[in-house]
Amino acid sequence: MLLTDVTRPLPLSDHPAPVPPLARPVAPSLERQVVIEPASVRDWTRICQLVAHNFPLQTEQDMGYWLCHQLPYFQVARLDGEVIGFMHAQPRPDTGTLWVNLVAVDERYRHRGVGHRLVTHFESVCRDWRCARIELQCLSTNAAGLMLYRRQGYARLVESITQQHGLQVIVHRKSLPVTDAPASCPRPPVQLDGRLQRIAYRLFYLAWFRRHSPVRG
């Protein structure tokens, strides 16, 4: 007897069970891939490139002072080793305020959470430095920046005109009680470099970097 004589076809279901799709690995968002860390001398060129592109009125004199004497106040956002954004902020212990001078993100990576990551990071640093509030100013024409700070809970304080360039800026503030400091990642207040180190930075800046800096004026 042949095998085909005793086999019977199985009945076909009107509703076959769906085949689950193959699971695809989900890549982490850019915001989670970015690493926030203190800047180093090797980051000077990239920081100045971002400043020259985003802050055309920023002077070389101010940048030179901040890079040489306040380098620990710079924090950079790295993606696969490349600096794609940075912030610079100064604590003012007399008023309990952290004043943010500069925030910049490479235009190729904007609207992808990098600016949010930077601002959130500095809010944490603000608490570590025992500052009770963050203040900053933003050009009234910077719609993306104004939207970012509004979403982050910053209140508009006052509008003013810059004396040197006659541009309208809006001062923002966000109160951050020190008691809200996250216990999971405590950090000591950032300390400035010693005098000899700052002198070495300054000599390097004047002897070589200043002539090649993208920031002019």
Residue pairs with C-beta under 8 A, 6 or more apart in sequence:
29 112
29 113
30 79
30 109
30 112
30 113
30 114
31 112
31 113
31 114
31 116
31 117
33 79
33 80
34 77
34 78
34 79
34 84
34 85
34 113
34 114
34 117
35 77
35 78
35 79
36 75
36 76
36 77
36 78
36 117
36 118
36 121
37 75
37 76
37 78
38 71
38 72
38 74
38 75
38 76
38 190
39 47
39 71
39 74
39 75
39 76
39 83
39 86
40 71
41 71
41 201
41 204
43 74
43 76
43 83
43 86
44 67
44 209
44 213
45 209
45 212
45 213
45 214
46 76
46 82
46 83
46 86
47 67
47 74
47 76
47 83
47 86
48 63
48 213
48 214
48 215
49 214
50 83
50 85
50 86
50 104
50 105
50 106
51 58
51 63
51 102
51 104
51 214
51 215
52 58
52 214
52 215
52 216
53 104
53 107
54 104
55 102
55 104
57 164
57 165
57 167
57 217
58 102
58 215
58 217
59 215
59 217
60 210
60 213
60 215
60 216
60 217
63 213
63 215
64 202
64 205
64 210
64 213
66 73
66 74
66 88
66 101
67 74
67 201
67 205
68 198
68 201
68 202
68 205
69 192
69 193
69 198
69 201
69 202
70 88
70 90
70 192
71 193
71 201
72 190
72 191
72 192
72 193
73 88
73 89
73 90
73 91
73 190
73 192
74 86
74 87
74 88
75 86
75 87
75 88
75 89
75 118
75 121
75 122
75 125
76 83
76 85
76 86
77 83
77 84
77 85
77 86
77 105
77 114
77 117
77 118
78 84
79 109
84 105
84 106
84 108
84 109
84 114
85 103
85 104
85 105
85 106
85 109
85 114
85 115
85 118
86 102
86 103
86 104
86 118
87 100
87 102
87 103
87 104
87 118
87 119
87 121
87 122
88 100
88 101
88 102
89 98
89 99
89 100
89 101
89 122
89 125
89 126
89 134
90 98
90 99
90 101
91 97
91 98
91 99
91 126
91 129
91 131
91 189
91 190
92 98
92 99
92 131
93 130
93 131
96 130
96 131
96 132
96 133
97 131
97 132
97 133
97 134
97 135
98 122
98 125
98 126
98 129
98 131
98 133
98 134
98 135
99 134
99 135
99 136
100 122
100 134
100 135
100 136
101 136
103 115
103 118
103 119
103 136
103 145
105 114
105 115
105 118
110 144
111 144
115 144
115 148
116 148
116 151
116 152
119 148
119 149
119 152
120 152
122 134
123 134
123 152
123 174
123 176
124 181
124 182
124 185
125 187
125 190
126 133
126 134
126 176
127 176
127 178
127 180
127 181
127 182
128 181
128 186
128 187
128 188
128 189
129 189
129 190
130 178
130 189
131 176
131 178
132 175
132 176
132 177
132 178
133 173
133 174
133 175
133 176
134 154
134 173
134 174
134 176
135 157
135 171
135 172
135 173
136 149
136 154
136 171
136 172
137 160
137 169
137 170
137 171
137 172
138 145
138 146
138 149
138 169
138 170
138 172
139 145
139 167
139 168
139 169
139 170
140 146
140 159
140 167
140 168
140 169
140 170
141 167
141 168
146 170
149 172
152 174
153 174
154 172
154 173
154 174
155 172
155 173
155 174
156 170
156 171
156 172
157 170
157 171
157 172
157 173
158 170
158 171
159 168
159 169
159 170
159 171
160 168
160 169
160 171
161 167
161 168
161 169
162 168
162 169
192 198
193 201
